[in-house]
Amino acid sequence: MSGSLDFSPRILMGPGPSNVDARVLQAMALPPIGHLDPEFIKIMERIKTMLREVMLTDNELTIPVSGTGSAGMEAALCNLIEPGDRCVVCVHGVFGGRMAEICARYGAEVVTVEAPWGQPTDPDDVSQALAEGATKLVAIVHAETSTGVLQPLEEISRITHQAGVLLVVDTVASLGGHPVRVDEWGIDVCYSGTQKCLSIPPGLAPITFSPQAVAALDSRPTKVANWYLDMSLVRHYWGEERTYHHTAPVNALYGFHEGLRLVLAEGLEARWSRHQANHELLVAGLTEMGLEMLPDPNYRLWSLNAVRIPEWVDDVAVRQRLLNEYDIEIGGGLGDLKGNVWRIGLMGASSTPNNVLMLLGALNEILD
């Protein structure tokens, strides 16, 4: 018989997951109850209310999907796309590419708007793509964790809606750590993940649909190709009907409830300011060490910092020493940036001055 779980505690400063507040873990350890129990339904209602507050939206269809952030991505796209729909997908990193792949699998005509990795998408390029044909949606990543780029959204939203097109936005690495203003920015479908700036274990994907997106879902002549993520079915479980769809992950939703409560107790503005301050502390320390950031200062994520690796440094060896000697996890590069950048997460409970200073001290010793 194998032994019980036993491993070293880690300071999680990679691209996710982030460290989790003990109060969230305590909530998840409570005894499960039935997912149609009246007491659990009360929890569901509180979750919907708090999630609207965190996402800054009044959208009625605002719920957590049972699945990771990638399930949120698929839910956002599969509910809107029908075969033959023209979809404009902005690609400036790995996760924009993943959105394009999902659109193609649902039979869309995919038009990609490319930007160099480490730079944001140019709104003029989106405008040009929209001018070239009738389009169903524009999909874009707000916080591209493969490059550390924060994508400005307001101008792209204006262009998209001026063309009568729906806007789908990935906020997996920004919700809870950066301003995400769903209603103010005119986002039609916005999804995220729990394991990053919300500091809740992975397994749920917050998502919200605007009235326009719901209308597009309701008017489609074909069924959504993905049964599990079909919001025309799932919303009836989260709505007044409480129609059985699947067995909800009860204990994960306990943790989600507590995690949202902690976000709102801290306050969105205060939480955003904390992420910004710790990002600036990290960048100042890295700069003093002679290390450079990948993105331009105007487009840097606070939650995920992409740092150029000097040519003389062994990427894997440094990350292994951080993990084995200091119990600090940071991430390596993905795709075109593999071996060229470190990805340092300052997300949720992991975003603290102590963590920043510990990492800087460890890097100084390793690179000395």
N, C-alpha and C positions, 0 to 999 in steps of 0.2 A: 504494500500500500504506500502510495506517495505521501509525503509530509504535507502539512498545512502550508498555506501561502506565507512566504517569508522573504522580504527583499528590503534593500536599503531605501530609506526615504530620499526623495529627489527634490531639488529646487528646479521646477519646470520653467525654463526660459527659452523654450523652442517655439515652433509655430503652432503648438497645441498638442495635447491639452495643457491647460494652466493648472496651478495649484487650486485646491478647493477648500473653502472655509469649512471648519469643523461643524458648524451649524447645519450646513447643507448635508454633510455625511450623516449627521445625527438624524435629520429628517428622513433620509433614505432608509435608515435602519428601523423605522417604525413598522409595526405589523401591517401587512397588506390587507385591504378590504376589497370587496367586489367593485369592479369598475362601473357598475350600474347602481351601486349603493347610493341612497340619498345623501349620505354624508360625503361620499366622494364627489357627487355632482356639485355640492357646495364648493369643494376645492377647485373643481373645474371652472366654476364661475369666477372665483377669485383670480385664478390663473389668467383667464381671458381679460379681466379688467386690468390687472397689473401689466400684462404684456402690451396692451394698447398704450398704457402710460410710458412704457420703456421704448416702444417703437414710435411714439408721438403720432398716433393715428386714431381716428374714430371708426375705422373700418369694422363692420360687424364680423366679417370672416377673418378673424385673427386668432390663430390657434398654434399649438406645437404639433408638428408632424412626428409620428413615432418612427424615428430613424435619425441618422446623423445629418450633418449639414449637406452632404451630397444628396440625401433623400429630399431635403428641402429644395435643392437645385432642380432635381428631376420633377418634383411636384409642381414647381413654379412653371416649368416649361411644358410638361406633358398635358397639363390641363388647358393650355391655350393653343397648342399646335395641332393642326390637322394636316394630313398629307398634302403637299403642294404649297403650303403657306411659305411666304418669303419672310425670312427672319434675318435681321442684321445683328451680328454678334461682334462686340468689341473685344479684341484679343490683345492684351499687353502682358501676358503671363500664362502660366499653366492653367489657371482656373477659367479664364476666358476660353481657352482651347477646349476645356472640358464642356463648357456650355455649348460650344459649337458642335461637339461630338454628340451630345444628347439631342440637340435639335435635329441633326441629320438622322439619327436613329428613329425619330418619330416622323420621318418623311418630309421634313421641311426643305425648302430651297434656302441654303445657308449662304449668306453673304458676310464675309468677315471684314472688319475694319481693323487693320493691323497697326500697332504702334511698337517701336523698339522696346525691348524689355528694360525696365527701369524708368520708362517715361509713361505719362498718361495718354489716353486717347484724345485726339484733337476733335473738338466739336464740329469743325468744318468738314472733316472726313465723314462723320456721321451724317451730316446734312447732305453731302454728295451722294452717299449710299442710298439715302431715302429718296433722293430725287430721281434715282434710276429705276424705280419700280414700286408698285403697290406692295406695302409691307404690313405684316401682322404685328410684329413686335421688334423692339430693340432690347438686347440683353447686354448687361455690362457688370463688371466686378467693381465694387466700391473700394474694397481693401484687398489688393492683390498680394496674397501672402508669399508668393514665389519671388516677388521683386521688391516688396516693401513700399509700393506706390499707393498713395491715396488719390483716388480719382474724383475730381470735382464733378458734381452731377447737375447743378442747376441749369447750366446752358444746354446741356444735352437733353435734359428733361423738356426744356422749352421747345427745342427743335423737334423732338420726338412728338410731342403733343400737338404742335402746330401742323404736323403732317397727319394727325389723326391716328397715331400708332401707340400701342401699349408699351410701357417701360418696365422691364424686369431687372431688378438689382440684387446682386449678391452682397450681403453685409455680414458674412460669416465671421470675419476678423475685425469688424468695426462696431457692431452693435454692443453697447455697454462701455465702449472705450473711446469712441469718437461720436460727435453729433450725427445722428441718423434721424432725419425729419421726414418721415414717410409722406404725410399729408402736405406739408409745406413745399416739399420738392416734387410733388406730383408723381410719386412712385406707384405704379399699378400693382405690381407683385414684388414684395420684398421678403427675402428669406435670410435666415442666419443659422448659427449652430450654438449649442450650449457650452462647448468646451473651451471657448476662447475668452473673450472679455467678460462674459457672464459668469465664468468660473463655476460651472456646473459640469459634472461628468458627461462625457459624450453619450449621445443616444437620442436626443430630441432636436428638432429643427423648427424654431419659431418661424411662422410665415403669416403674411397678411395679404389679402386681395382687396383692391379697391372696388367700388360699385361697378366701374367700367369693366374691370377684369371679371367680376362675377357675371355681368351681363354677357360678356364674350363666352364664358363657360356655359351659361344657360342656353345660349342661342346656337351652339355648335350642332350641326346635323348628325355628327358621328359621336359614338361613345369615346370617352377618354381611354387611350390604349393601355394605360396602367391601372389595373383594378385597385390595388392597394392604396395608391396615392390619388385616386379620383376624388377630388374635393366635392363633387356633386353628391357623393356618398358619405365621405368622412364628415362633412359639415353637419349632417343630420345627427351624428353622434354627439357633436359638440353643441348643437342647437337645442331648441326646446323639445324636439321629438325624442332625443336620446335613443335613436335607432341603433341597434347593435351593428357594428361594422367589423371591428377586430378587438381583441382583448388589449386594452390600453396598458402600457407599462406603469402600473400604479406607483411603485416605489420611485421610479425615475421622475414621475410627476410630483411626488412629494418634494424631491430635491429641487425640481424646477420652481415650485411654489416658493420654497425658502430662498432660493437664489434670487428670484425676482424681488422678493421682499427686501433682501439685503441691498440690492441695487437701488431700489427706491428709498430705502432708509438713508443710504449715503447721499442720495440726490444726484440726478443726471449731470448737472453742471459741475458739481464737486468731483464726480467720478471722471468726467472728461478732463478736468484740470489736473487731476492726479496722474492720469496717463500721460498728458502732455509734459508735466514737470519731470517725471521719471525718464521719459524719452530724451528730454533736453539734457538731463544729468548724464545719461548714458552717452549721448553723442559728444558732449564736452569731454568726457573721460577718454573715449576712443580717439577723438581728435588729438588730445594731448599725447596719446601713445603713438601717433602717426598713422592711425588707421582712417580709411575713408569710407563714407557711406555711398551706396549705389545711387539712390534717387536724388534729384535736385531738392534743396531744402523746402521749396514751396509745395512739394508733392510727397513728403515723407509721412508714412504711417507712424503714429505714436505707439501702436500696439505691436508692430512687427518691424524690426529694424534690420535692413539688409546691408551687411558690412562687406566691403571688398577684402578678399584675402590676399595679403602680399605674396608675390611670386615665390619668395624664399620660404614660405610657411607651408607645412604639411597639414592640410585641412583635417583629414581624418584623425591624425595623431593628436591634434589639439583638442578636438571634440571628445576623443576617448579619454584623454587626461582630465579634462573638465569633469567628465562623468565618473571616472574611476577614483580620482583623487579628491575631488571637491563636491561630488554628488550634484553637479550642475549640468543640466541638459540644455544644449542649444542645437539648432538645426543646421543642416547643410543645404546647399543649393539644389534646386530642382531643374530638370530640363536643360535648357541652354546655359543655365547658371551653375550647374553641378560642378563643384570643385572651385568655383570662383567667388562665392559669397558664403558668409555665415548668416543665418536667420535667427535673430535674437528676439524672443517674444517678451513683451512686458504687458501681460494681459491679466485683467481682473485682479485676483488675490496675489498673483505673481508680480504685479507692478508695484514695487516698493523701493524706497531708497536703499534699504539694507541689501536687497537682492542685487541692485545695480552695483553697489560698492563692492559686494563680495565677488561678483563676476569680473569687475575691472581689476580687482586685486589678484584674482586667479590668473587672468589673462596676462597681467604684468609679469607674474612669476614664470608662466609657461613660455612666454615669448622673449624673456630676458636672455 
